[in-house]
Amino acid sequence: MSEFILDVATKQDLAQVFALEQQVFGEHSYPDFFFRQAFDCWHDGLMVAKNCQGKILGYQLAVRGSDPKDYWILSLAVATESQGQGVGKQLIKAGIRKAPSGVERVLLTVSPTNSARQLYQAQGFADIAFDAEYFGPNQPRIVMALALSA
């Protein structure tokens, strides 16, 4: 297992976050300007995992939903070479700890074919819905939720 630290992203991290986004999600990645706006709007929710050289191994963006009881993990990405080393698990745990007061559940969506689904299940997330066209035609997603104890 590699050593890494978790922290809130800095403005200087944004280019690496975008590069990782492209590596992991390809044509379905958020555009570069989105990360700048996320940094400005939801700074505390944009977390990164970095190795000791400052290379970003993973990131997570989590924000409060329109229902104040919900906290959404909008995106979680781990570099291919860092997968299976606990980066995603630690990002999820840190994000859950940072959930604002009053949040009762953490939600996310995942492709039915994405192996990260097992990671989410291992952290206590359960399937609550399926949408065959969540992001449009032929873009199915499973909505998963983790209930937080009061």
C-alpha positions as CSV (number, residue, x, y, z in Angstrom):
1,M,0.0,0.0,0.0
2,S,1.4,3.4,-1.0
3,E,1.6,6.3,1.4
4,F,-0.6,9.3,0.8
5,I,-2.2,12.2,2.5
6,L,-5.7,13.5,2.2
7,D,-6.4,17.2,2.0
8,V,-8.8,19.8,0.6
9,A,-7.7,20.7,-3.0
10,T,-5.7,23.8,-3.6
11,K,-6.0,26.0,-6.7
12,Q,-2.6,24.5,-7.8
13,D,-4.1,21.0,-7.7
14,L,-6.8,21.7,-10.3
15,A,-4.8,20.8,-13.4
16,Q,-3.8,17.5,-11.9
17,V,-7.5,16.8,-10.8
18,F,-8.6,17.5,-14.4
19,A,-5.9,15.2,-15.9
20,L,-7.0,12.4,-13.5
21,E,-10.7,13.0,-14.4
22,Q,-9.8,12.6,-18.1
23,Q,-7.7,9.4,-17.4
24,V,-10.5,7.8,-15.5
25,F,-13.7,9.0,-17.2
26,G,-12.5,9.8,-20.8
27,E,-15.2,11.3,-22.9
28,H,-17.6,11.5,-20.0
29,S,-15.3,13.7,-17.9
30,Y,-16.2,17.0,-16.5
31,P,-14.6,20.0,-18.4
32,D,-11.6,21.7,-16.9
33,F,-13.5,24.9,-16.0
34,F,-15.9,22.8,-13.9
35,F,-13.2,22.0,-11.4
36,R,-12.3,25.7,-11.0
37,Q,-16.0,26.5,-10.3
38,A,-16.2,23.5,-7.9
39,F,-13.2,24.9,-6.1
40,D,-14.9,28.3,-5.8
41,C,-18.3,27.0,-4.9
42,W,-17.7,23.8,-2.8
43,H,-14.1,24.2,-1.7
44,D,-14.3,22.0,1.3
45,G,-16.0,19.2,-0.7
46,L,-13.1,18.9,-3.2
47,M,-10.6,16.6,-1.6
48,V,-7.5,15.1,-3.0
49,A,-5.2,12.2,-2.1
50,K,-1.5,13.0,-2.8
51,N,1.7,11.0,-2.6
52,C,4.8,12.5,-0.9
53,Q,5.9,14.0,-4.2
54,G,2.6,15.9,-4.5
55,K,1.2,13.8,-7.3
56,I,-2.6,13.4,-7.0
57,L,-3.6,9.8,-6.7
58,G,-7.3,10.4,-6.4
59,Y,-10.0,13.0,-5.8
60,Q,-13.5,13.3,-4.5
61,L,-16.1,16.0,-4.9
62,A,-19.0,15.9,-2.4
63,V,-21.7,18.6,-2.0
64,R,-24.9,19.1,-0.1
65,G,-27.9,18.3,-2.1
66,S,-31.1,20.3,-2.7
67,D,-32.5,18.4,0.2
68,P,-30.4,19.6,3.1
69,K,-30.5,16.0,4.6
70,D,-28.6,14.7,1.6
71,Y,-24.9,14.9,0.8
72,W,-23.9,13.8,-2.7
73,I,-20.6,12.4,-3.8
74,L,-20.7,13.9,-7.3
75,S,-17.4,12.3,-8.4
76,L,-14.7,10.0,-7.1
77,A,-11.7,9.1,-9.2
78,V,-8.5,7.1,-8.4
79,A,-5.6,6.9,-10.8
80,T,-5.3,3.5,-12.5
81,E,-2.0,2.8,-10.9
82,S,-3.3,3.6,-7.4
83,Q,-6.5,1.5,-7.5
84,G,-6.7,-1.2,-4.9
85,Q,-4.4,0.7,-2.5
86,G,-7.0,2.2,-0.2
87,V,-7.1,5.6,-1.9
88,G,-10.8,5.5,-2.8
89,K,-11.8,4.0,0.6
90,Q,-10.0,6.8,2.5
91,L,-11.5,9.5,0.3
92,I,-15.0,8.2,0.9
93,K,-14.4,8.0,4.7
94,A,-12.9,11.5,4.8
95,G,-15.8,12.8,2.8
96,I,-18.4,11.2,5.1
97,R,-16.6,12.7,8.1
98,K,-16.9,16.2,6.4
99,A,-20.6,15.9,5.8
100,P,-22.3,19.1,7.1
101,S,-24.4,19.1,10.2
102,G,-27.9,17.9,9.6
103,V,-27.0,15.5,6.8
104,E,-28.8,12.1,7.2
105,R,-27.5,10.3,4.2
106,V,-24.7,10.3,1.6
107,L,-25.7,9.5,-2.0
108,L,-23.8,8.7,-5.2
109,T,-24.4,7.2,-8.6
110,V,-22.4,4.4,-10.2
111,S,-22.5,2.6,-13.5
112,P,-23.8,-0.9,-13.1
113,T,-20.6,-2.2,-14.8
114,N,-18.2,-0.1,-12.6
115,S,-16.2,-2.3,-10.2
116,A,-16.2,0.6,-7.7
117,R,-19.7,-0.5,-6.8
118,Q,-18.1,-3.2,-4.5
119,L,-16.0,-0.5,-2.8
120,Y,-19.2,1.5,-2.1
121,Q,-21.0,-1.6,-0.8
122,A,-18.1,-2.4,1.5
123,Q,-18.4,1.1,3.0
124,G,-22.1,0.5,3.7
125,F,-23.7,2.0,0.7
126,A,-26.9,0.2,-0.6
127,D,-28.7,0.4,-3.9
128,I,-31.8,2.5,-3.6
129,A,-32.7,3.2,-7.3
130,F,-31.9,2.4,-10.9
131,D,-32.2,4.8,-13.8
132,A,-31.6,3.3,-17.2
133,E,-31.0,6.8,-18.7
134,Y,-29.6,8.7,-15.8
135,F,-27.1,10.7,-17.9
136,G,-29.1,10.2,-21.2
137,P,-29.7,7.3,-23.6
138,N,-27.6,4.2,-22.8
139,Q,-26.2,5.8,-19.6
140,P,-27.6,3.8,-16.8
141,R,-26.7,4.5,-13.2
142,I,-27.5,2.9,-9.8
143,V,-28.2,5.4,-7.1
144,M,-26.6,4.2,-3.8
145,A,-27.1,5.7,-0.3
146,L,-25.4,5.4,3.1
147,A,-27.6,6.3,6.1
148,L,-25.7,8.3,8.7
149,S,-26.4,7.7,12.3
150,A,-27.9,10.6,14.2
